Amino acid sequence: MTELNWQKSTYSEAASSCVYLATTPAGTILLHESDEPESVLTTGPRQLDALITTLRNTLRSSPS
């Protein structure tokens, strides 16, 4: 089994819950939080890009 290279999100602060991301050799993207590392979300690059784009657009259009 291939060992995954988990990377911490640059938006995670040192003392807060951290989000980690890893990519499998097949190109699947895996995500998990430091609070629950056994719960892993599996997605693909296009799906993750769509999620991030939607969140950014939602945050930009929200009243401050």
C-alpha positions in Angstrom: 0.0 0.0 0.0 1.3 3.5 -0.9 2.0 5.8 2.0 0.0 9.1 1.7 1.7 12.5 2.0 -0.9 14.4 4.0 -0.6 18.2 3.7 -2.0 20.7 6.2 -4.2 23.4 4.8 -2.5 26.8 4.8 -5.8 28.2 6.2 -5.5 26.1 9.4 -4.2 27.9 12.4 -1.8 26.2 14.8 -4.2 25.8 17.7 -7.4 25.2 15.7 -8.9 22.2 14.0 -6.8 21.5 10.9 -7.8 20.2 7.5 -5.4 17.8 5.8 -5.3 16.8 2.1 -3.6 13.9 0.3 -3.7 12.7 -3.3 -3.6 9.0 -4.2 -1.5 7.7 -7.1 -4.8 7.3 -9.0 -5.5 11.1 -8.6 -8.3 10.7 -5.9 -8.2 13.5 -3.3 -8.6 12.6 0.3 -9.5 15.1 3.1 -9.7 14.8 6.9 -9.8 16.9 10.0 -7.3 16.6 12.8 -10.2 16.1 15.2 -11.4 13.0 13.4 -8.6 11.6 11.3 -10.4 8.3 10.8 -13.2 10.0 8.9 -11.9 10.6 5.4 -13.8 12.4 2.6 -12.9 11.0 -0.9 -13.4 13.3 -3.9 -11.9 14.1 -7.3 -10.1 17.2 -8.5 -13.1 18.5 -10.5 -15.5 18.1 -7.6 -13.2 19.7 -5.1 -12.6 22.6 -7.6 -16.4 23.0 -7.9 -16.8 23.1 -4.2 -14.1 25.6 -3.6 -15.4 27.8 -6.4 -18.9 27.7 -5.0 -17.7 28.6 -1.5 -15.6 31.5 -2.8 -18.5 32.9 -4.8 -20.9 32.5 -1.9 -18.5 34.3 0.5 -18.0 37.2 -2.0 -21.7 37.7 -2.6 -22.6 37.5 1.1 -23.3 40.9 2.9 -20.6 41.7 5.4 
